[in-house]
Amino acid sequence: MRLLTVVCFTILIGFGLTVDHAQAKAKHLFKIASLAPDGSIWVTKFEDFTKEVSEKTGGEVGFRVYPGGVMGDDMAMYRKMRVGQLQGGGFTMTGMASVVPDFTVMSVPFLFNSYAETDAVRTSLMPDFREEFEKKGLELIAMTEVGFIYTMSTKPITTVSELQQSTSWIPSGDPLASAFLNSLDITPVQLTIPDVLSSLQTGLIDTVYNSLYGSIVLQWFTKARYVTDAPFAYAYGCFLLDKKKFDKLPKEYQDIIQESADRHFSDLIDATRKSNSDSRSVMSSRGVKFVEVEPETLQSLKNQHNLIIDQLKDNSFSDRIYQKTLKVLSDYRANQ
């Protein structure tokens, strides 16, 4: 058994070195960064994608992945792409708000009622998003998903008054979340995602917003142990490559990347939704309490959606992309 263990371990180590060596020797190497923690489904599924691309291109296209925010937040990653230190990344929609404002349209609070609706809108808007990213020298390879977002706090929150008395966090540079909370007379604390857990631990903030699975992988649930059981927004992201470097690839390799991405990132969205579903029981087993929101509170929050739209249009995203989003939603709902 000892000998078998040593042999297996040696094979695994050898395989890992072979993969790393192959990636390092790739003719076309893309250095990719992400805020997603190592070991999360976002990183493991992305690694499946990179292995397939490497195999199908005979090792000529490789990816070196830097997960867990080691290259900084979204804007730091984007700046590194601009100067050639990175050639791609996994970005949140918040991180891209100042680069491609229209990309944030799907995160309007209380816009969607189901994942089926998000799928319909995402499919319809992809050509628009791709065109806008191209103008910024970026190739939109795929969209990713965080999921529906919940309010999570160190104490129960079931009313607007309780939310106003808490200290809310929002991601730095998020115009939609800022406008929505400001409309409720709440001035949130803006922090980068890597700073949230320590800020919860020190008491700088006590209320955060995330998907159920996101709260687990980032360990926020260890401090924000009350979840207001009413999702209010949808969060997502994207996988981008530097367009100049992508365009230098042979057309065959471009097609391999896109075809592999279409398959693996579709699987990733399915896996993310399953993880969010499974996370409810995991969190409950770890002592997290899901609290019901009062109906009048929920209606009051939904009313804010209409109040802030005029403020958001043309400031956070264009009226054109918003109207197209509404049309897709209306058509989809009419056919259900």
C-alpha positions in Angstrom: 0.0 0.0 0.0 2.9 2.3 0.8 4.4 1.7 -2.6 1.1 2.2 -4.3 0.6 5.5 -2.5 4.1 6.7 -3.4 3.5 5.7 -7.1 0.1 7.4 -7.3 1.5 10.6 -5.6 4.4 10.6 -8.0 2.1 10.3 -11.0 -0.1 13.2 -9.7 2.9 15.4 -9.1 4.3 14.5 -12.5 1.0 15.3 -14.1 0.8 18.7 -12.3 4.3 19.6 -13.4 3.5 18.5 -17.0 0.5 20.7 -17.0 2.3 23.7 -15.5 5.2 23.1 -17.9 2.9 22.9 -20.9 1.2 26.1 -19.9 4.5 27.9 -19.3 5.8 26.8 -22.8 2.5 27.7 -24.6 3.1 29.8 -27.7 0.1 32.0 -26.8 -0.1 32.4 -23.0 -2.9 34.3 -21.3 -2.4 35.4 -17.7 -5.9 35.5 -16.1 -6.9 36.9 -12.7 -10.1 36.6 -10.8 -11.6 37.6 -7.4 -13.1 34.1 -7.2 -11.5 32.0 -4.4 -9.3 29.1 -5.3 -11.3 25.9 -4.9 -14.6 27.6 -5.7 -16.8 26.2 -8.5 -15.9 29.4 -10.6 -12.2 28.5 -10.5 -12.5 24.7 -10.8 -14.9 25.0 -13.8 -12.6 27.6 -15.4 -9.6 25.2 -15.0 -11.7 22.6 -16.9 -12.1 25.1 -19.7 -8.4 25.9 -19.8 -7.4 22.2 -20.0 -9.7 21.6 -22.9 -8.4 24.6 -24.8 -4.8 23.6 -24.2 -5.4 20.0 -25.3 -7.4 21.0 -28.5 -4.7 23.5 -29.5 -1.8 21.1 -29.0 -0.6 23.1 -26.0 -0.1 26.2 -28.1 -2.7 28.2 -26.1 -2.2 28.2 -22.4 -3.7 30.0 -19.3 -2.0 30.9 -16.1 -4.7 31.6 -13.5 -4.4 34.0 -10.5 -7.5 33.5 -8.3 -8.6 34.9 -5.0 -7.9 38.6 -5.7 -4.1 38.2 -5.6 -4.0 40.7 -8.5 -6.2 43.2 -6.8 -9.8 44.1 -7.3 -11.6 44.4 -10.6 -10.2 47.9 -11.5 -6.7 46.8 -10.5 -7.0 43.8 -12.8 -8.3 46.0 -15.6 -5.4 48.4 -15.2 -3.0 45.4 -15.3 -4.7 44.4 -18.6 -4.2 47.9 -20.0 -0.5 47.7 -19.4 0.0 44.1 -20.5 0.6 42.5 -17.1 -2.6 40.5 -17.6 -4.3 39.3 -20.7 -7.7 38.5 -19.2 -9.8 38.1 -16.2 -13.0 37.2 -14.5 -14.8 40.4 -13.6 -17.9 41.3 -11.6 -20.6 43.5 -13.3 -19.8 46.1 -10.6 -16.2 46.1 -11.6 -17.1 46.8 -15.2 -19.6 49.6 -14.3 -17.1 52.4 -15.2 -15.8 50.6 -18.3 -19.0 49.4 -19.9 -21.9 51.0 -18.0 -24.6 49.2 -20.1 -23.2 45.8 -18.7 -24.8 46.6 -15.4 -28.4 46.8 -16.6 -29.3 43.3 -15.4 -28.4 44.2 -11.8 -31.3 46.7 -11.4 -33.0 45.8 -8.1 -36.3 43.8 -8.4 -35.9 43.4 -12.2 -36.1 39.6 -12.4 -38.5 37.1 -10.9 -36.6 33.9 -12.0 -33.5 32.5 -13.5 -35.4 31.7 -16.6 -35.9 35.5 -17.1 -32.2 36.2 -16.6 -31.4 33.6 -19.2 -33.7 35.2 -21.7 -32.3 38.6 -21.2 -28.7 37.5 -21.1 -29.1 35.7 -24.4 -30.7 38.7 -26.1 -28.2 41.2 -24.8 -25.0 39.3 -25.5 -24.4 40.9 -28.9 -24.9 44.4 -27.4 -22.5 43.6 -24.6 -19.9 42.1 -27.0 -20.0 45.2 -29.1 -19.5 47.6 -26.2 -16.6 45.6 -24.8 -14.9 45.5 -28.2 -14.9 49.3 -28.2 -12.8 49.1 -25.0 -10.4 46.6 -26.5 -11.9 43.7 -24.7 -13.2 40.4 -26.0 -16.3 39.2 -24.1 -15.9 35.4 -24.1 -18.6 34.4 -21.7 -20.9 35.7 -18.9 -20.8 34.1 -15.5 -23.2 34.1 -12.6 -23.2 34.9 -8.9 -26.9 34.4 -8.5 -29.8 36.1 -6.7 -28.7 38.5 -4.0 -29.9 38.5 -0.4 -29.5 40.9 2.5 -27.2 39.4 5.2 -26.5 40.9 8.6 -25.2 40.4 12.1 -28.8 40.9 13.3 -32.2 40.2 11.9 -33.5 42.7 9.3 -37.2 42.5 8.4 -38.1 46.1 7.9 -36.8 49.2 6.1 -36.3 50.9 9.5 -34.0 48.1 10.7 -32.1 48.3 7.4 -31.7 52.0 7.9 -30.3 51.5 11.4 -27.7 49.0 10.1 -24.4 49.8 8.5 -24.6 48.6 4.9 -21.7 47.7 2.6 -21.7 48.1 -1.2 -18.9 47.3 -3.6 -16.7 50.2 -4.5 -17.9 52.0 -7.6 -21.4 50.4 -7.7 -23.8 53.2 -8.9 -26.9 51.0 -8.9 -26.6 49.8 -5.3 -25.6 53.3 -4.1 -28.6 54.9 -5.8 -31.0 52.2 -4.4 -29.8 52.6 -0.8 -29.6 56.3 -1.0 -33.2 56.4 -2.1 -33.9 54.6 1.3 -31.9 57.3 3.1 -29.0 54.9 3.7 -25.4 56.0 3.1 -23.5 52.7 2.6 -19.8 52.0 3.2 -18.0 51.3 0.0 -15.3 48.6 0.1 -13.6 46.2 -2.2 -14.8 42.6 -1.9 -11.5 41.4 -0.3 -12.0 43.9 2.5 -15.5 42.8 3.4 -14.8 39.9 5.8 -12.3 41.9 7.9 -14.8 44.8 8.1 -17.5 42.5 9.3 -15.1 41.1 11.9 -14.2 44.6 13.2 -17.7 46.0 13.1 -17.0 48.6 10.5 -20.1 47.2 8.7 -22.8 44.8 9.8 -24.9 44.3 6.7 -23.8 42.9 3.3 -25.3 41.6 0.1 -24.4 38.4 -1.6 -25.7 35.1 -3.1 -25.9 32.2 -0.6 -23.0 30.3 -2.2 -21.0 33.5 -2.5 -21.4 34.1 1.3 -20.1 30.6 2.0 -17.0 30.7 -0.2 -16.1 34.2 1.0 -16.8 33.2 4.6 -19.1 36.1 5.2 -21.8 33.8 6.7 -19.5 33.3 9.7 -20.3 36.8 10.8 -23.5 37.8 8.9 -25.6 35.1 10.4 -29.1 36.4 9.5 -30.4 36.2 6.0 -33.4 38.2 5.0 -35.2 35.6 3.0 -36.2 37.7 0.0 -33.8 38.1 -3.0 -33.8 41.6 -4.4 -31.3 41.6 -7.2 -29.3 39.5 -9.6 -25.5 39.4 -9.7 -23.3 38.2 -12.5 -19.9 38.7 -14.2 -17.9 38.1 -17.3 -14.8 36.4 -18.6 -12.8 38.9 -20.8 -9.6 38.6 -22.8 -7.4 41.3 -24.3 -8.8 41.8 -27.8 -5.5 42.6 -29.4 -4.0 39.4 -28.1 -7.1 37.4 -28.9 -7.1 38.7 -32.5 -3.6 37.6 -33.0 -4.6 33.9 -32.5 -5.2 31.8 -35.5 -8.9 31.7 -36.3 -9.0 28.0 -35.5 -7.8 28.7 -32.0 -10.2 31.6 -31.5 -13.0 29.2 -32.4 -11.7 26.6 -30.0 -11.7 29.1 -27.2 -15.2 30.3 -27.9 -16.7 26.9 -28.4 -15.1 25.5 -25.3 -16.2 28.6 -23.3 -19.8 28.3 -24.6 -20.0 24.7 -23.2 -18.0 25.1 -19.9 -19.5 28.4 -18.9 -23.0 27.1 -19.5 -22.1 24.2 -17.2 -20.7 26.7 -14.7 -24.0 28.6 -14.6 -25.9 25.4 -13.9 -23.3 24.4 -11.2 -23.6 27.9 -9.6 -27.4 27.6 -9.3 -27.1 24.2 -7.8 -24.5 25.5 -5.3 -26.8 28.4 -4.4 -29.6 25.9 -3.8 -27.5 23.6 -1.7 -26.1 26.5 0.3 -29.3 27.1 2.0 -29.2 23.8 3.9 -25.5 24.2 4.5 -25.9 27.6 6.1 -28.9 26.5 8.2 -26.8 23.6 9.5 -24.1 26.0 10.5 -26.5 28.1 12.6 -27.5 30.8 10.0 -31.1 32.0 10.4 -33.3 32.8 7.5 -35.8 35.5 8.5 -39.1 36.3 6.7 -39.5 39.8 5.5 -42.8 41.6 6.2 -45.0 41.9 3.1 -45.4 45.7 3.4 -41.6 46.0 3.6 -41.1 44.0 0.5 -43.6 46.1 -1.4 -42.0 49.3 -0.2 -38.6 48.1 -1.5 -40.1 47.1 -4.8 -41.7 50.6 -5.2 -38.2 52.0 -5.0 -37.3 50.3 -8.2 -39.6 52.7 -10.2 -38.4 55.7 -8.2 -34.7 55.3 -9.1 -35.0 54.2 -12.7 -35.0 57.7 -14.2 -32.0 58.5 -12.0 -30.1 55.4 -13.2 -30.9 55.8 -16.9 -28.1 57.6 -18.9 -26.1 57.9 -15.7 -25.5 54.2 -14.9 -26.7 52.7 -18.3 -28.3 53.9 -21.5 -32.1 54.2 -21.9 -31.7 52.1 -25.1 -30.3 49.0 -23.3 -32.9 49.4 -20.5 -35.8 49.6 -23.0 -34.4 46.5 -24.8 -34.2 44.7 -21.5 -37.8 45.5 -20.7 -39.0 44.4 -24.1 -37.3 41.0 -23.8 -38.8 40.6 -20.3 -42.2 41.6 -21.5 -42.1 39.2 -24.5 -40.9 36.4 -22.3 -43.5 36.9 -19.7 -46.3 37.1 -22.3 -45.3 33.7 -23.6 -45.4 31.9 -20.3 
